[in-house]
């Protein structure tokens, strides 16, 4: 996130000096630059009540979470299994799903269960337990789930397809499911992939408008404290190597932020 210092021609919906956040195109340089050029269509207005750090923590996990839920049909009253529900993306998926009156079942580390239950999930299971899937099925009365959002791996997502009922949906956020293991004309499950970064190259102006509007709604919820943030850790550019090392070893669910001044 940052402050607009100059505008190109025709960008009448933006103004110099505005605080904005955006998801960057990783195919272009600029993530660690003091100034960078970005398309105007990707910028989200940041409310005054939202800190720089909080705004910077949103775009990648928050917009990924929104895309994952947007892949699903009307889910009000239906069951949704969310894996890694206490990770950066999982926190947003879980909260946005509950706002849509979806009955959420979650996997996470045991220390996050109390927080998830306070949010209102139906049940939480520790993914370290070999029986975590059957525990959540039991909590759902032994019934299959209507949808699954997997935030772990395409391998796990493929294995979880068996937990869907007829006409169910599975969203794989980490890579795509290569092949549906269910025979044709049986459970008729729908496979969905998420690739937020691909929107920079393939997304239309209309799709960017929808994504930015969703992000701005989430930022407004941050301002009103109706959307909980993931744990954050901020530092200077010199801290980047140590942050990367920490993230690889025990940084699950933590957003690491670098400030450039």
N, C-alpha and C positions, 0 to 999 in steps of 0.2 A: 504494500500500500504506500501511498505517498500523496504529494500535493501537485496539482497540475501547474506547470510553469509556463507552458505555451500551447497554443492550439493550431491545428491545421485548418485549412479553409473548409467552411461548410459545417463545422461542428457546433451548431447553435444550441444543442441541449447541454453543453458543458461550459464551464467558466474557469478562467485562470484563478488559482488560489483554492479551488475546491479540493477537499479531501476525498480520495477515491481508493478503492481496492480493486484488484483484478487477478484473474488466473493467467499466468504468463505462458507464452508459447515457448516450450522448452527447446524448440528447434532454432530459436533465435537467441543471441547474446543479450545480456542486460539484467539478469536476475540479481547480480551483485554490483550493479553500477549505481552511482549517485543519481544519474539521469538516464532515462531510457525512453525510447519511442514505442508507443503501443497504439493499436487501433482504438478509436473512440468508442466503438460498439461494445468493447469488453469491459468498460469502466463502470463500477458500481459506486453510487454515492454513499459516503460513510456518515452516519448521524453524529452529531456533536458529542453525544453521551457515550459513544463507543471509542475506546482507546485505540491508538495506533496498533499496539500489539494484538488486541482482540480482533481488529479488522484484518490484520495480516494473517491471522490464524484461520480465517474462514474459507477463502476461495477454494483451495484444493479439496479438503475433506468435505466442506459444506456443499459445494456444487456437485461433487461426486455423489454424495448422499441423495441430493435432490434428483439427479439423473437416475439413480438406481430405483427410487420410488416411482418416478415418472414413467418408467418402463411397464409398470404394473397397471392393470385395470382398476376400477373402483374397488377398493379393499375394505371399505367400512364394514366392521363387524366380522371380517375374515381373519384367519390365522396367518401369521408371518413369523418365520424363524429367521433370526439375525445372528450370524456368527461373528465373533470378535466384536461384540456389541459395546464394549467399553473402550475400543480403540478410537482413533481420531475420527474416522468416517463412521464407525458404528455408533458413536454417541449422537451424531446428527441424524443418522438413519432412524435410530430408536425413538428419538424425541419427535421427529417429523411424522413418523408412523403413528405414534400415540396421538398426536394432534389430529390425525385423520380417522380416529376411532378404530384403529387396527388393533387386533389382539396379538401382542408381541410376545414371543418366546425367545430367550436370549442365551447364547453361550459366552462365557467370559471367565477370567480368573475369579476365584472365590472372593477375593477382597473387594470386588466390584459389585457383588450381588446385592448388598444392602442399598447401594445407590440406585441400581436398576429397579429394585422393588419399590423404592420410594417414588420413582418416576411413574410406575404403574404397569410394569411388564407382568404378564401372566405367571411366568416362572423363569428362573435362571439356573443354568447348570455349568459346572466347572469343566472346561474343555480338557483339562488334565485327566479327568476321570474317563476311563475307556467306555463307560456306559452313558456318557452325557447325552447322546442322541436318544437312546431309549428312555432316559429320565424325562426328557422334554416331551416325547411322544406320550408317555404315561400322564404327564401333567396336562396334556391335551386330550385326556380321556381315551388314549390309545388311538386316536384318529390321526390321519396324515395331515400335513400342513397344506394350506392353499397356495402359499408362496414362500420362497426362501431367498434371502439376500446373503450370499456368501462373500466374506471379506478376507478369506485366508488363501485359497489357491484353487486353480481350476481342477486339480485332482480331487480336493475335498468336495468342490461343487458337484462334480460328476458323481461322486459316491452318494451325495445327499439327494440326488434325484429320486431315489427309491423312497424317500420320505414324503414325496408329494402325492396328492390324490389326483383323481381324474380331472383333466383340464387345469392342472396346476402350473405354476410359473417359477422359474429359478433365474436369478440374476447373478452372474459371475463378475465380480469387480476386478479380480486379479487374474488377468488372462481370460480367454474364452474357453468354453466347453467344446472340445473338438468333435465329439460324437455322442449322440444320445444313446445311452445303454438300453433304454426301453424299446421293445419291439414296436414296429409301426402299427397304427390303428389299435392301440391298447389304451394307455393312460393319456395320450395326446398332450403331453406337457410341452410348454413353450420355453425355449432357451433364450436368454437375453445377455448381451455383453455390454460393458461400460467402457468407454474410452474418452474421458473428458478432454485429454490433450488433442484428440483427433478433431474436435470441433473447430479448432483454429484453422484447419485446412479444409474441412469438409462441411462445416456448419453454415447454414444460411443466415442472413440478417435477421429473419424472423425467429430462428432458433436461438440466436444470440440475445435477442430482445427478451425472449421467454426466460432464458437462463439468468440474465442480469436482473430481471424483475424478481425472480425467485431469490437470488442472492441479496437483493436489497430488502426483501421481506424478512430474511433471516437476520440481517444486520439490524433492522428495526426491532426484531424480537430480542436481540442482544441488548439493545438500548433499554428495552422495557424489562429486561431480566427474566423473560419467559423462555429463553433458550440458553441452556447451560453450556459453558465453554469447556473444552478439554484442558487439562493442565498445560501450562505454558512455561517455557524457560527462555529468557532473552539474554543476548550478549552482543559483543562487538564483533567485527569481521575477524579479528585475530582468534576469536573463540571457535570459529567454524570447524577446524580439524578435530578439536576435542568434542564438540557437539556431535559430529558425525560418528566418532568412535562410541560415544555414549549411546547414541540412537541405535547403533548396530547391536549393542550388548543388552541394554535394558531400557530402551526408550519407548516401549510400546505405549501408545496412547498419549504421549507427550508431544506438544508442538514446540519445535525449536525455532527461535526467531533471531534474525541478525539485523541489527540496526546500522545503517550507513549514514554518516553525517558529514 
